[in-house]
Amino acid sequence: MESKFELRRDLRRRRRALDAKQRQHAAQALTRTLAGHPSFRRAMRIACYLPADGEMDTRPLIEQAWRSGKQVFLPIVPSSAGRMSFRAYRPDSRLRNNRYGIPEPFDTPLLPPRALDLVLAPLVAFDAHGHRLGMGGGFYDRTFAFLHHRRLWQHPRLVGVAYAFQEVDELPAEPWDVPLWGIATEHGLRRFLRRQNNKEQH
């Protein structure tokens, strides 16, 4: 099994190597998949992200959410290790770069993570059991640690967003890792079952 360092290096490199046409087609397929899924249709408060480092482009999906009358929120990364907060993101929002160079809104209302309906999270790798490998900061795991205490009612639903090639055979799981409810790629949305190792396709 590759180390986390090797996985991050190799998959980030592969992600960045995609050309503009490949990125556009994948983003369009992702938007079609999620826009028609009940989890997206029913959600009114959706956390998303602006793409960086070759991540799947979510901007077409954000625009679809706005057209559907949904509220969109972006994560605000803390200046030190801690939990993220979420600010409303609107077409006229003013943005400024955080310490990683990622744009964030700074003058719109905050929303507690527990009040979100759906969270679309970036990642570097995922496996068939719903384990997620991020960039190593642990922000999503700390922010949504409260989901560990919920077995029957998972709210918000945490859905990873990635290219299909970012799936790996197995990721090492840590006790503090928050498992994904599902994964959305250009090939569709797959839900992970919490109590079994198998998976259910929707």
Backbone hydrogen bonds in HBPLUS format (Angstrom, degrees):
<---DONOR---> <-ACCEPTOR-->    atom                        ^
c    i                          cat <-CA-CA->   ^        H-A-AA   ^      H-
h    n   atom  resd res      DA  || num        DHA   H-A  angle D-A-AA Bond
n    s   type  num  typ     dist DA aas  dist angle  dist       angle   num
A0007-LEU N   A0003-SER O   2.90 MM   4  6.18 163.4  1.93 156.1 160.8     1
A0008-ARG N   A0004-LYS O   2.91 MM   4  6.07 168.8  1.92 152.2 155.2     2
A0009-ARG N   A0005-PHE O   2.98 MM   4  6.16 164.1  2.01 149.2 154.0     3
A0010-ASP N   A0006-GLU O   2.88 MM   4  6.00 173.2  1.89 155.9 157.8     4
A0011-LEU N   A0007-LEU O   2.92 MM   4  5.87 169.7  1.93 155.1 158.6     5
A0012-ARG N   A0008-ARG O   3.04 MM   4  5.77 153.4  2.11 138.9 146.7     6
A0013-ARG N   A0009-ARG O   3.13 MM   4  6.14 153.7  2.20 138.6 146.1     7
A0014-ARG N   A0010-ASP O   3.00 MM   4  6.24 155.3  2.06 143.0 149.9     8
A0015-ARG N   A0011-LEU O   2.90 MM   4  5.99 152.9  1.97 142.0 149.5     9
A0016-ARG N   A0012-ARG O   2.96 MM   4  6.13 162.0  1.99 149.6 153.8    10
A0017-ALA N   A0013-ARG O   3.16 MM   4  6.27 131.1  2.41 137.0 149.1    11
A0017-ALA N   A0014-ARG O   3.26 MM   3  5.13 134.2  2.48  91.1 103.4    12
A0018-LEU N   A0015-ARG O   3.36 MM   3  5.84 166.5  2.38 111.9 115.7    13
A0023-ARG N   A0019-ASP O   3.04 MM   4  6.34 160.5  2.08 155.8 161.7    14
A0024-GLN N   A0020-ALA O   2.96 MM   4  6.12 158.3  2.01 146.7 152.6    15
A0025-HIS N   A0021-LYS O   3.01 MM   4  6.20 167.0  2.03 152.5 155.2    16
A0026-ALA N   A0022-GLN O   3.05 MM   4  6.18 162.5  2.08 147.3 152.3    17
A0027-ALA N   A0023-ARG O   2.93 MM   4  6.10 159.5  1.97 149.6 155.4    18
A0028-GLN N   A0024-GLN O   2.97 MM   4  6.18 155.2  2.03 149.6 156.2    19
A0029-ALA N   A0025-HIS O   3.00 MM   4  6.21 157.1  2.05 147.0 153.2    20
A0030-LEU N   A0026-ALA O   2.90 MM   4  6.11 159.0  1.94 150.1 156.1    21
A0031-THR N   A0027-ALA O   3.00 MM   4  6.15 158.3  2.05 143.6 149.2    22
A0032-ARG N   A0028-GLN O   3.04 MM   4  6.30 159.3  2.08 147.7 152.7    23
A0033-THR N   A0029-ALA O   3.00 MM   4  6.20 162.1  2.03 150.1 155.1    24
A0034-LEU N   A0030-LEU O   2.94 MM   4  6.15 176.2  1.94 161.7 161.4    25
A0035-ALA N   A0031-THR O   2.89 MM   4  5.71 159.7  1.93 146.5 153.4    26
A0037-HIS N   A0034-LEU O   3.04 MM   3  5.06 158.5  2.09 106.2 113.1    27
A0040-PHE N   A0037-HIS O   3.03 MM   3  5.50 132.9  2.26 112.8 124.4    28
A0041-ARG N   A0037-HIS O   2.94 MM   4  6.18 169.2  1.96 158.9 162.6    29
A0042-ARG N   A0038-PRO O   2.93 MM   4  5.85 163.7  1.96 151.2 153.8    30
A0071-GLN N   A0044-MET O   2.81 MM  27  5.94 167.9  1.83 166.8 164.8    31
A0117-ASP N   A0045-ARG O   2.90 MM  72  5.33 165.1  1.92 147.5 151.9    32
A0118-LEU N   A0045-ARG O   3.36 MM  73  6.71 157.5  2.42 152.0 153.6    33
A0046-ILE N   A0071-GLN O   2.92 MM  25  6.22 172.1  1.93 166.0 164.6    34
A0073-PHE N   A0046-ILE O   2.81 MM  27  6.07 149.9  1.90 152.0 154.4    35
A0047-ALA N   A0118-LEU O   2.84 MM  71  6.26 164.7  1.87 160.8 164.5    36
A0120-LEU N   A0047-ALA O   2.83 MM  73  5.93 170.6  1.83 150.0 153.3    37
A0048-CYS N   A0073-PHE O   2.86 MM  25  6.20 159.4  1.91 175.4 177.4    38
A0055-GLU N   A0052-ALA O   3.06 MM   3  5.53 159.9  2.10 117.4 123.6    39
A0061-LEU N   A0058-THR O   3.07 MM   3  5.21 117.6  2.47 101.1 116.6    40
A0062-ILE N   A0058-THR O   2.91 MM   4  6.21 153.9  1.98 156.1 164.5    41
A0063-GLU N   A0059-ARG O   3.02 MM   4  6.24 160.9  2.06 151.5 155.8    42
A0064-GLN N   A0060-PRO O   3.03 MM   4  6.27 146.8  2.15 138.7 147.7    43
A0065-ALA N   A0061-LEU O   2.90 MM   4  6.22 151.3  1.98 147.1 155.0    44
A0066-TRP N   A0062-ILE O   2.97 MM   4  6.33 156.9  2.02 151.9 157.6    45
A0067-ARG N   A0063-GLU O   3.01 MM   4  6.25 159.8  2.05 145.3 150.8    46
A0068-SER N   A0064-GLN O   3.01 MM   4  6.22 135.1  2.22 140.1 152.1    47
A0068-SER N   A0065-ALA O   3.12 MM   3  5.04 128.4  2.40  92.9 106.9    48
A0070-LYS N   A0065-ALA O   2.97 MM   5  5.27 163.6  2.00 156.9 151.5    49
A0069-GLY N   A0066-TRP O   3.01 MM   3  5.18 162.5  2.04 110.6 114.4    50
A0089-TYR N   A0072-VAL O   2.70 MM  17  5.42 162.3  1.73 152.1 147.9    51
A0074-LEU N   A0087-ARG O   2.90 MM  13  5.57 155.8  1.96 156.2 157.6    52
A0087-ARG N   A0074-LEU O   3.06 MM  13  5.57 156.4  2.12 157.3 157.2    53
A0076-ILE N   A0085-SER O   2.65 MM   9  5.13 154.7  1.71 156.6 153.9    54
A0085-SER N   A0076-ILE O   3.29 MM   9  5.13 158.8  2.34 136.2 140.6    55
A0111-LEU N   A0086-PHE O   2.82 MM  25  5.48 147.0  1.93 154.5 161.1    56
A0088-ALA N   A0109-PRO O   3.01 MM  21  5.76 156.1  2.06 160.2 167.5    57
A0093-SER N   A0090-ARG O   3.03 MM   3  5.07 170.3  2.04 114.5 115.9    58
A0096-ARG N   A0104-GLU O   2.87 MM   8  5.41 150.9  1.95 143.2 150.2    59
A0104-GLU N   A0096-ARG O   2.81 MM   8  5.41 148.3  1.91 133.2 141.1    60
A0098-ASN N   A0102-ILE O   2.92 MM   4  5.47 154.1  1.99 133.6 138.8    61
A0101-GLY N   A0098-ASN O   2.95 MM   3  5.25 164.9  1.98 115.9 119.5    62
A0115-ALA N   A0112-PRO O   2.95 MM   3  5.50 153.5  2.02 118.2 126.2    63
A0116-LEU N   A0113-PRO O   3.22 MM   3  5.59 166.7  2.24 112.3 116.4    64
A0157-ARG N   A0117-ASP O   3.21 MM  40  6.49 163.2  2.24 137.7 134.0    65
A0119-VAL N   A0157-ARG O   2.86 MM  38  6.06 166.3  1.88 167.0 163.4    66
A0159-VAL N   A0119-VAL O   2.83 MM  40  6.01 172.3  1.83 173.3 176.0    67
A0121-ALA N   A0159-VAL O   2.87 MM  38  6.10 158.1  1.92 146.8 154.1    68
A0161-VAL N   A0121-ALA O   2.80 MM  40  5.79 146.8  1.91 162.6 158.0    69
A0124-VAL N   A0133-LEU O   2.69 MM   9  5.53 166.1  1.71 161.9 166.4    70
A0125-ALA N   A0133-LEU O   3.19 MM   8  4.98 152.6  2.27 134.5 138.3    71
A0133-LEU N   A0125-ALA O   2.78 MM   8  4.98 163.7  1.81 153.0 149.2    72
A0126-PHE N   A0166-GLN O   3.22 MM  40  6.46 148.7  2.32 139.9 141.7    73
A0168-VAL N   A0126-PHE O   2.85 MM  42  6.11 157.7  1.90 162.3 169.5    74
A0127-ASP N   A0131-HIS O   3.22 MM   4  5.64 142.1  2.37 143.9 150.0    75
A0130-GLY N   A0127-ASP O   3.24 MM   3  5.79 166.6  2.26 119.9 120.8    76
A0180-LEU N   A0130-GLY O   2.90 MM  50  4.92 173.5  1.91 144.4 145.9    77
A0142-ARG N   A0138-GLY O   3.07 MM   4  6.23 161.8  2.10 153.0 157.5    78
A0143-THR N   A0139-PHE O   2.95 MM   4  6.01 161.7  1.98 148.1 154.0    79
A0144-PHE N   A0140-TYR O   2.99 MM   4  5.98 158.1  2.03 149.1 153.5    80
A0147-LEU N   A0144-PHE O   3.05 MM   3  5.81 164.5  2.08 120.2 124.8    81
A0148-HIS N   A0145-ALA O   3.01 MM   3  5.78 164.9  2.04 122.7 127.1    82
A0149-HIS N   A0146-PHE O   3.18 MM   3  5.75 153.6  2.25 112.6 118.9    83
A0150-ARG N   A0147-LEU O   3.16 MM   3  5.24 166.7  2.18 108.8 111.6    84
A0181-TRP N   A0158-LEU O   2.70 MM  23  5.24 155.3  1.76 150.7 158.6    85
A0160-GLY N   A0182-GLY O   2.95 MM  22  6.38 152.5  2.03 154.5 148.5    86
A0184-ALA N   A0160-GLY O   2.78 MM  24  6.09 164.9  1.80 161.4 165.3    87
A0162-ALA N   A0184-ALA O   3.12 MM  22  6.50 160.4  2.16 160.5 164.6    88
A0166-GLN N   A0163-TYR O   2.99 MM   3  5.63 165.0  2.01 121.0 125.6    89
A0167-GLU N   A0164-ALA O   3.22 MM   3  6.04 162.2  2.25 124.4 125.2    90
A0177-ASP N   A0174-GLU O   3.05 MM   3  5.38 161.9  2.09 114.1 119.9    91
A0192-PHE N   A0181-TRP O   2.95 MM  11  5.62 169.4  1.96 136.6 140.0    92
A0183-ILE N   A0190-ARG O   2.83 MM   7  5.36 151.4  1.91 149.8 159.5    93
A0190-ARG N   A0183-ILE O   2.91 MM   7  5.36 163.1  1.94 156.9 160.1    94
A0185-THR N   A0188-GLY O   2.96 MM   3  5.46 168.2  1.98 154.3 156.7    95
A0188-GLY N   A0185-THR O   3.21 MM   3  5.46 165.0  2.23 108.9 113.4    96
A0191-ARG N   A0200-GLU O   3.24 MM   9  5.63 142.9  2.38 167.8 178.2    97
A0200-GLU N   A0191-ARG O   3.33 MM   9  5.63 158.0  2.38 161.1 164.5    98
